[in-house]
Amino acid sequence: MEFVNAFDKLSKLIKFILTFFLGVILGGVYRILKGRVIVGILWILTAGFFGIGVVIDLVTVLLDNKYTVLV
């Protein structure tokens, strides 16, 4: 959970840059650590639900400064 807490405390710009370059892996690991194991594994295997989820994460980072945890 330290990764999740540390990631949540990052600035909006840093989160956006990390999500842009590492969106699939970072998004999957984030979701696994938040307790959404199946969603996290699917996230990694399908490249962020075929890119749509990564775009949603980029938008929510810009608007709310947080990741969504898609169910």
Secondary structure, DSSP 8 states (H G I E B T S, - for coil): -HHHHHHHTS-HHHHHHHHHHHHHHHHHHHHHHTT-HHHHHHHHHTHHHHTHHHHHHHHHHHHHSS-----
